Amino acid sequence: GKAVRNGQGRKMKAHPIEFETIASLAASYRSGELSPVTVTETLLGRIEALNGQLNAFIRVTGERALAEARAAEMELRAGQDRGSLHGIPYAVKDIYDVRGEPTTAGSKLLAGNIAGEDCHAVAQLARAGMVLLGKTHTVQFALGPIGLNSDYGAPHNPWHAVAHAPGGSSSGSGVAVAAGLVPVALGSDTGGSVRIPSALCGIVGFKPTVGRIGRTGAYPLSATLDTVGPLARSVEDAAAVYMALQGEDTDDESTHGIARQGPLSALTAGVRGMRLAVCETAAFDEADPDVVEAFRAAVGHLKELGAEIVSMEMPEVGEGLADSGWGRSLVAEGAHFNARFLDSRPDEIDPLVAYQLADGRAFGASEYFGTRLRVVARKARLLERLRDVDVFLTPTVTTPAEPLSEFGSKQDYARKEPRYWRNTSIANHFGLCAVSVPCGFSSKGMPIGLMVNAGPFEEEMALRVARAYARASGWLERHPDLAWIDRS
């Protein structure tokens, strides 16, 4: 192939890098075929060319990225190898503090909120030698599953020329990874905000158990439910970033006393002999026929791979989804964290967010406490029911991404929005971990996700099943055709 030159002037073989995985880039670094500087420069150029129409990034940290790439390249040449993430570019959702940059959490109200230091998650990835390309758009205050934002606009789902829902609230991270702007990005997941955009954009989204990854320096929505999680192009990539992120965070009590997970030795073991349950309770309510068909086909594929499939009623799930306190307790915590804006500048809050925060503020302490007690009791019953299965499966989102034009009013939004977060919220409220992987496409060519849910701190189990399906199905090898973008 045509030779290119890296930052040090060395000739290297040309390589199509925009849709490479972390594992592939890491191998190319060590073979000398690619360098961190070459990859970083190429992706920064791609962001410059495409972000105007994709609207994935709110801010690009080009100088920092090139400095980190040069440092990684020098270290690797000197034999100072920090592992598979060394020199790999990534992006973070704009709720994560990055030194010297504003953390807006999707709101112009926070335009002057300049971070004095990197958040815990970014510091962890810097220690692994990763290269930060910038910050990605989010729904305001990370509250909303569609991906809409009245202050900064919605990122454009790359699978369609007409603007479709990118998924929220980690909307920019989903679009950035799916469109080949960056191989991996951080999102946050409180009710599905990593897995929803991953499902709608055709990539992998991983929500670990609360307590696995520190949240210090991340703009909060719910101290009870907020989780840091990666969006990636392969399950192995998501697992690698998860392993680098996990560990105790001095200032995040949820991580205290949680043992660091060791090497994921069973990740590649496949599903033969595993017992997988299909949640038949509420998970298919109002589901799009294309989603049901793709999900059932994925379950059949897992059976062909040697898994035992069990159809299971889970009344606790139905009870939880019917309990209005689930969602209201989440927004009650969000109302607490954003009280200063509700008090002083309520008219400047995104209307789709403001009415939810107002509802959360009206949620009384007695109601909140009662909800927490009900969740704890249901969780105990659900975990007992799942004792004899390894994971349970649902569609990630019950509808493929819909055109943004269908969310024109608050009434349209309120009617459609529950279909996007209903299934993902199960893992949040029951304290589970979960992975979303692509399992097909709708008749209109929009991605559909399969969700693998595992018990608390059973991350390896969820990742193992997700990897086996993803590798065998091949859906992750498909990428959006961006010919609709005007690059002139």
Disulfide bonds with the S-S distance in Angstrom:
none
